[in-house]
Amino acid sequence: MRAMVFDGSSSQLRDMQVPDPQPGAGQLLIDIHACGVCRTDLHLIDHELPDPKQPVIPGHEIVGTVAALGAGVAGFAVGDRVGVPWLGHTCGHCRYCASARENLCDDPGFTGYTLDGGYAEHTVANSRYCFHLPPQYSDVETAPLLCAGLIGYRTLSMAGDARRVGIYGFGAAAHLVAQIACHEGRQVYAFTRPGDSVGQQFARRLGATWAGDSDVPPPDELDAALLFAPVGALVPLALKAVAKGGTVVCGGIHMSDIPSFPYAFLWGERRVVSVANLTREDGAAFMQVAARTRLRIETTTYALGDANQALDDLRCGRLTGAAVLSIR
């Protein structure tokens, strides 16, 4: 089969023919139709994540159909449309798994990082970590739900019942979570790269109360700030923007160093927290939200062989919404 492969020798993926995967016990063989291009894939190929599988096929926002079932699979049938997310395996017995915190598992497997992912024509995945998908979205529209949507949803949930929510970094995750927040009756304040008027207009079209540059204070105090841009310098800015008792939630898997800041920014029971991965419970809950909330999912579509271009466009901020590889 054809696949785009990261071998660690450079930040360019290799377009290769590799053997077709075969499903083992508990696994699904999936014909891939679409795979989202996530900022985590950039962190992988830019050598910012430790100890990846090498070589590895990136991609963890996979949409496809079940082609074959491994022994012991339940809940899926050949022909089902399925999604494969970032969390591909957990040990099931560490103290985190035993306390309903499998996203913090001590021995996890991650799709497209420690397990082969979706920049390919086929893949295999543990059926217990796959999702049935809302039928009203196309394959390309659905792909960003598998990470941008899921992580955005978990990030918003960590903000509690905050009514005024700031979102820093208005990309794939932000454009989905902003719609959910607006649907829930919250006010959304969108922060983009300085001068990104196109991104700010996009945020307003999706319901944002206000949109502006990330280095400009909002017109109102925020109850929470959600950070999706991997820029540590945004943390002090977000802390200055939230009211006493507010929360700054860092939604990315990697971030540049956070600069020092005065204790006064944190004082007043403000909090800084991070999001790590997701749980299967998150996934099931979010798919129900997506099914009943008709999300406007903005995508730019690329062929499988153009994955390097998609990643470069993401790196350079040339995208509005999400990049998706269309494979079928």
Residue pairs with C-beta under 8 A, 6 or more apart in sequence:
1 17
1 18
1 19
1 20
1 21
1 120
1 121
1 122
2 15
2 16
2 17
2 120
2 121
2 304
2 305
3 16
3 17
3 18
3 57
3 119
3 120
3 121
4 13
4 14
4 15
4 16
4 57
4 58
4 119
4 120
4 304
4 305
4 307
4 308
5 13
5 14
5 16
5 18
5 55
5 56
5 57
5 119
6 13
6 14
6 44
6 45
6 52
6 54
6 55
6 56
6 57
6 58
7 14
7 54
7 55
8 47
8 52
8 54
8 55
11 45
11 46
11 47
12 45
12 308
13 45
13 58
13 119
13 307
13 308
13 311
15 305
18 57
18 120
20 122
21 29
21 116
21 122
21 123
21 124
22 29
22 124
23 29
23 68
23 69
23 70
23 124
24 70
24 71
24 124
25 70
25 71
25 72
26 70
26 71
26 72
26 73
26 126
26 127
26 128
27 70
27 73
27 124
27 125
27 126
27 127
28 66
28 68
28 69
28 70
28 73
28 76
28 82
28 124
28 125
28 127
28 130
29 66
29 67
29 68
29 69
29 70
29 122
29 123
29 124
30 62
30 64
30 65
30 66
30 67
30 82
30 84
30 122
30 123
30 124
30 125
31 64
31 65
31 67
31 121
31 122
31 328
32 62
32 63
32 64
32 118
32 120
32 121
32 122
32 123
32 327
32 328
33 63
33 64
33 65
33 139
33 326
33 327
33 328
34 62
34 63
34 64
34 139
34 140
34 142
34 143
34 324
34 325
34 326
34 327
34 328
35 59
35 61
35 62
35 63
35 117
35 118
35 119
35 143
35 324
35 325
35 327
36 59
36 60
36 61
36 143
36 144
36 146
36 147
36 148
36 172
36 322
36 323
36 324
36 325
37 59
37 61
37 302
37 307
37 310
37 311
37 314
37 322
37 323
37 324
37 325
38 59
38 60
38 61
38 147
38 148
38 172
39 171
39 172
39 230
39 252
39 314
40 49
40 60
40 86
40 112
40 113
40 147
40 252
40 253
40 254
41 58
41 59
41 60
41 112
41 311
42 311
42 314
42 315
43 49
43 230
43 253
43 254
44 52
44 56
44 58
44 112
44 113
45 58
45 311
48 254
49 113
49 253
49 254
51 114
52 113
52 114
53 113
53 114
53 115
53 116
56 112
56 113
56 114
56 115
56 116
56 117
57 112
57 116
57 117
57 118
57 119
57 120
57 123
58 112
58 113
58 117
58 118
58 119
58 307
59 111
59 112
59 117
59 118
59 119
59 120
59 325
60 84
60 85
60 86
60 88
60 110
60 111
60 112
60 113
60 117
60 118
60 146
60 147
61 83
61 85
61 118
61 143
61 144
61 145
61 146
61 147
61 148
61 324
62 83
62 84
62 111
62 117
62 118
62 123
62 125
62 143
62 146
63 81
63 82
63 83
63 133
63 139
63 142
63 143
63 146
64 81
64 82
64 84
64 118
64 123
64 139
64 328
65 79
65 80
65 81
65 82
66 76
66 77
66 78
66 79
66 80
66 82
67 78
67 122
68 78
69 76
69 77
69 78
69 127
70 124
70 127
73 127
74 127
75 127
76 82
76 127
76 130
80 132
81 132
81 133
81 135
81 139
82 130
82 131
82 132
82 133
83 130
83 131
83 132
83 133
83 142
83 145
83 146
84 111
84 117
84 118
84 123
84 125
84 129
84 130
84 131
84 146
85 111
85 129
85 131
85 146
85 147
85 150
85 278
85 283
86 110
86 111
86 112
86 113
86 146
86 147
86 150
86 151
86 277
86 278
87 102
87 103
87 108
87 109
87 110
87 111
87 129
87 277
87 278
87 279
87 280
88 108
88 109
88 110
88 111
88 114
88 115
88 125
88 126
88 129
89 108
89 109
89 115
89 126
89 129
90 97
90 102
90 105
90 107
90 108
90 109
91 97
91 105
91 106
91 107
91 108
92 102
94 105
94 106
94 107
95 106
96 102
96 103
96 104
96 105
96 106
97 105
100 279
100 281
101 279
102 108
102 279
102 280
103 276
103 277
103 278
103 279
103 282
104 276
104 277
108 114
108 277
109 115
109 126
110 277
111 117
111 118
111 125
112 118
112 119
115 125
116 123
116 124
117 123
118 325
119 304
119 307
119 325
120 304
120 327
121 304
121 327
128 280
129 280
131 146
131 283
131 284
131 287
132 287
133 142
133 145
133 287
134 142
134 145
134 287
134 290
134 291
136 291
136 294
137 145
137 290
137 295
137 297
139 326
139 328
140 299
140 301
140 324
140 326
141 297
141 299
142 297
143 299
143 322
143 324
144 172
144 176
144 297
144 299
144 321
144 322
144 324
145 176
145 286
145 287
145 290
145 295
145 297
147 173
148 171
148 172
148 173
148 176
148 322
149 173
149 176
149 177
149 286
149 290
149 295
150 278
150 282
150 283
150 286
151 173
151 251
151 275
151 278
152 173
152 174
152 176
152 177
152 180
152 226
152 228
152 251
153 177
153 180
153 282
153 285
153 286
153 289
154 251
154 275
154 278
154 282
155 173
155 177
155 226
155 228
155 249
155 251
155 275
156 165
156 177
156 180
156 181
156 226
157 282
158 247
158 249
158 273
158 275
159 165
159 223
159 224
159 226
159 247
159 249
160 224
160 247
162 186
162 222
162 223
162 224
162 246
162 247
163 185
163 186
163 187
163 223
164 186
164 187
164 189
164 220
164 221
164 222
164 223
164 224
165 181
165 186
165 187
165 188
165 189
165 222
165 223
165 224
165 225
165 226
166 188
166 189
166 190
166 191
166 218
166 222
166 224
166 225
166 226
166 238
166 241
166 242
167 174
167 177
167 178
167 181
167 188
167 189
167 190
167 191
167 203
167 208
167 225
167 226
167 228
168 191
168 214
168 225
168 226
168 227
168 228
168 229
168 234
168 237
168 238
169 191
169 192
169 214
169 227
169 228
169 229
169 230
169 231
169 234
170 178
170 190
170 191
170 192
170 196
170 199
170 200
170 202
170 203
170 211
170 228
171 228
171 229
171 314
171 319
171 321
171 322
172 319
172 321
172 322
172 323
173 228
173 251
174 190
174 203
174 226
174 228
175 202
175 203
175 206
175 297
175 298
175 321
175 322
176 295
176 297
177 226
178 188
178 190
178 203
178 206
178 207
178 208
179 206
179 207
179 293
179 295
179 296
180 289
180 293
180 295
181 188
182 188
182 206
182 207
182 208
183 293
187 209
187 220
188 203
188 206
188 207
188 208
188 209
189 208
189 209
189 210
189 211
189 218
189 220
189 222
190 199
190 200
190 203
190 204
190 208
190 210
190 211
190 212
191 211
191 212
191 213
191 214
191 216
191 218
191 234
192 199
192 200
192 203
192 211
192 212
192 213
192 214
193 199
193 213
193 214
193 317
194 213
194 214
194 215
194 216
195 213
196 213
196 317
198 320
199 211
199 320
200 211
200 212
201 211
202 298
202 320
202 321
203 211
204 211
206 296
210 218
210 219
210 220
212 218
214 229
214 234
214 237
215 237
217 240
217 241
218 241
221 241
221 242
221 243
221 246
222 238
222 241
222 242
222 243
222 246
223 242
223 243
223 245
223 246
223 247
224 242
224 246
224 247
224 248
224 249
225 238
225 239
225 241
225 242
225 246
225 247
225 248
225 249
226 249
226 251
227 234
227 235
227 238
227 248
227 249
227 250
227 251
227 252
227 255
228 251
228 252
229 252
230 252
230 254
230 255
230 256
231 255
231 256
232 255
232 256
232 257
232 258
232 259
233 256
233 258
233 259
235 248
235 250
235 258
235 261
235 272
236 258
236 259
236 261
236 265
238 248
239 248
239 261
239 265
239 266
239 270
239 272
240 265
242 248
242 270
243 268
244 268
244 269
244 270
245 268
245 269
245 270
246 270
246 271
247 270
247 271
247 272
247 273
248 270
248 271
248 272
248 273
249 273
249 274
249 275
250 272
250 273
250 274
250 275
251 274
251 275
252 275
253 276
253 277
266 272
297 321
297 322
298 320
298 321
298 322
299 321
299 322
299 323
299 324
300 310
300 313
300 319
300 320
300 321
300 322
300 323
300 324
301 324
301 325
301 326
302 309
302 310
302 323
302 324
302 325
302 326
303 325
303 326
304 325
304 326
304 327
306 325
307 325
310 323
310 325
311 323
313 319
313 323
314 323
